[in-house]
Each structure stands twice: as C-alpha cells, then as structure tokens.
Amino acid sequence: MSTNRHLLRILVMQSIFEHNFQPKMPIKAIFDRNLESITKDKKNLDEKKVLFAYELIQGIEEKDNDIMKLATIYAPEWPFVDLPYVDQAILKIAIFELLFAKEKTPKAVAIDEAVELAKEYGNDNSSKFINGVLSSIIKKEMNEPGK
C-alpha cells in the first residue's frame, strides 16, 4: 500500500471523528488501529509520511482550544460544537496545518485537501462552508504581521 498525505489525512479525520464517540481512547490509539486495518504489510509504510500524521494528531490535540476558537470567530453563526463531527475534524486538520504546524503546508494545498475531504465525507454544504471559513482565516490570520 502506498501511503500518501491525502490518505493519512483521511485516517486522521476518521480518527478524530471516532474520538467523539470514544473520548477516553486517545486519538493516536484510534489512528494506529485504523492504520493497521488498512496496512497488511508494514514494510510498505512511508515512515516520514506516517510521522506527518502523528504530528497532525499531536498538534491538533495540543492546539484544540485555539483551533475551536478560531473556527468560531470566523463562523460565529455556527458554533464549533454544533458543527457535524466530520466538519469539525476537517477544520481541525486544516487550521492546524495552516497556522500551527512546524512544516507549513502551502495554503492552497491545505484548503484544497480540506474541501476535497468535505466533498467526500461531509454533507452537501460542508465543502462551501469549510472553504469559506478557511479562506477567511487565511485573509485575516496569515496577513497579520508576525504570522
């Protein structure tokens, strides 16, 4: 199996989603189980790309409150906790990649990935909503001095 960042983002998204239903189980443990379920031969894993996924998980857990606050600021009519769990997971990944990750994902790539995940896994309005929130965040947060 070839592991690429898109597939790993899907697994991270699914793990965050599942964590909503199993809050006592660490996201990393859920991710490990999900990764193992699709990889029969661990020799085919690209360790660097899997490390990217672990960094996403750890970073999202560390910055969870900041991410939720930002999402709420840029979509005040939609409180983060009221969003569908899939949309929450996608926004957590994208906002972390855009603003907090050590290795910055290009803006266009992070938004495109989030929109694609929303189209594939979200509801009919998810992709437009997520695109709007992320575009607003980029316009404001990334254009401020010191960002």
PyMOL commands that set and color helices and strands:
alter all, ss='L'
color gray80, all
select helices_A, chain A and resi 5-19+27-38+42-44+47-62+64-74+80-82+85-100+107-121+126-141
alter helices_A, ss='H'
color red, helices_A
deselect
rebuild
show_as cartoon
